[in-house]
């Protein structure tokens, strides 16, 4: 499966009493972000969408859109953290005022969400990175940190951070996505289509709609050629609304204004019927591959 940019809205859920690791995230992989001006050449996708389900924490770490965080002050985090129950792991992290630090992912501790920011551990002889945890108000969670392998939370009762008043606040600068971050347990489902630019003539602007199966196979009976007026400044296909800035026989310059796609989070023990049907089809597919 190809990797696309992901538009993710953090959904706050109340009263469910579930730890986030017990939740399933339903979201969409897209080749666009709402409001982003893009260019597609003839034969390229204007819109490409694929829905998927994944464990909430896994989805947050791998797919949620990540931003740079900006430090309000010079700062230093020091402490000895417990690794693998017994081993004391020294940590020294130094940051600069107005420094921009990329979010590496997201995780949760005791049900609370944190942004993970990778920073060099000056106390490590090989200068390996550790993951500091930043809460939604920009405060560093000094008592917990991700180890140099980034696979476990280390705890400390003696860590300190200076100055006391410090924030790492999210900016609007997006971290470039690494395309190899795909090796998690994904359940790809029914929404799987693209709109392909076909150029213009004196009368019409052409877009091809192509729908695919769960296995990414084309469904010929679910394809159609869409035509719009050549001079159209806005075009729509179902819930997808697109502003057109330029359309030629070489390219289209556009932005997706709205798409009607809504993410959701639900407990593993209260899954909707679409998820159950999708998982059933996935299990049939997996069994057939083992034969």
Secondary structure, 3 states (H helix, E strand, C coil): CCCCEECCCCCCCCCCCCCHHHEEEEEEEECCCCCCEEEEECCCEEEEEEEEEEEHHHHHHHCCCCEEEEECCCEEEEEEEEECCCEEEEEEEEECCCCEEEEEEEEEECCEEEEEEEEECCCCCCCCEEEEEECCCCCEEEEEEECCCCCCEEECCCCEEECCCCCEEEEEEECCCCCCCCCCCCEEEEEEEEEEEEEECCCEEEEEEEEECCCCCECHHHCEEEEEECCCCEEEECCEEEEEEEECCCEEEEEEEECCCCCEEEECCCCCHHHHHHHHHHHHHHHHHHC
